[in-house]
Amino acid sequence: QLKNASGPVNDHCDFLFSLWDSLANLTGQIGTTQAKPDIAVSNGFFTVQLDFGASAFGGEARWLEIAVRCPAGSGSFVTLTPPEPVV
């Protein structure tokens, strides 16, 4: 759930998603960073489709790094921490 100082976000936001094979210093990016602009966020929830390719998931551990800026098109991206484990 995406939150800010006021609570769950209700806005349109821009997102950047990147997939990593190591949590330590996020080394070994898999595929390219995927930009998802102007995504509706309601009560902190949102849905996007990501495709890092068929070879991205072969049973090894993976982590998803997410950066966001709200409202869409304004300011700098903020990287959310920690990266999300992909299970």
C-alpha atoms as one frame of an Amber mdcrd trajectory, in Angstrom:
protein
   0.000   0.000   0.000   1.403   3.364  -1.059   1.254   5.948   1.731   2.493
   9.464   2.338   2.481  11.611   5.481  -1.303  12.035   5.160  -2.047   8.311
   4.818  -2.952   6.165   1.796  -2.372   7.908  -1.544  -5.331   8.883  -3.745
  -3.786  10.410  -6.864  -2.256   9.665 -10.248   1.435   8.761  -9.923   4.392
   7.879 -12.143   6.279   4.668 -11.326   9.640   3.119 -12.237  10.106  -0.625
 -11.688  13.412  -2.511 -11.849  14.143  -6.179 -11.139  17.304  -7.314  -9.327
  19.000 -10.635  -8.612  20.719  -9.528  -5.391  19.433  -7.531  -2.465  22.970
  -6.511  -1.437  23.507  -3.081  -3.017  21.001  -4.090  -5.710  23.613  -5.491
  -8.065  22.664  -7.440 -11.166  19.686  -5.694 -12.706  17.564  -8.025 -14.831
  16.075  -6.495 -17.951  15.443  -2.785 -18.243  13.732  -0.359 -15.924  10.048
  -0.152 -16.784   8.316   3.224 -16.601   4.588   3.285 -15.878   3.338   6.878
 -16.083   0.087   8.345 -14.803  -1.168   5.318 -12.843  -4.335   5.771 -10.780
  -3.766   5.071  -7.085  -6.833   4.618  -4.891  -6.523   4.237  -1.108  -2.861
   3.419  -1.729  -3.567   0.556  -4.132  -2.654   0.351  -7.807  -2.223  -2.247
 -10.529   0.372  -2.393 -13.305   1.529  -5.102 -15.691   5.263  -5.749 -15.850
   7.204  -7.936 -18.275  10.872  -8.563 -17.567  11.040 -11.419 -20.070  10.655
 -15.180 -19.846  14.228 -15.730 -18.679  13.885 -13.357 -15.689  12.328 -16.010
 -13.460  14.060 -19.364 -13.276  13.557 -20.080  -9.597  16.242 -17.744  -8.240
  15.541 -15.001  -5.695  14.441 -11.673  -7.182  13.709  -8.209  -5.771  11.577
  -5.438  -7.235  12.718  -1.866  -6.732   9.951   0.722  -7.044  10.353   4.474
  -7.474   7.354   6.802  -7.501   6.409  10.454  -7.898   3.011  11.880  -7.027
   1.260  13.646  -8.526   2.208  12.333 -11.963   4.630  14.567 -13.862   5.804
  16.556 -10.860   9.061  16.578  -8.940  11.614  13.833  -8.495  11.124  10.105
  -8.107  11.412   8.693  -4.587  12.703   5.122  -4.275  10.641   3.052  -1.878
  12.498   0.946   0.665  13.069  -1.841   1.143  12.883  -3.485  -2.279  10.024
  -5.976  -2.509  10.897  -9.680  -2.669   9.286 -11.440  -5.630   7.861 -14.797
  -4.612
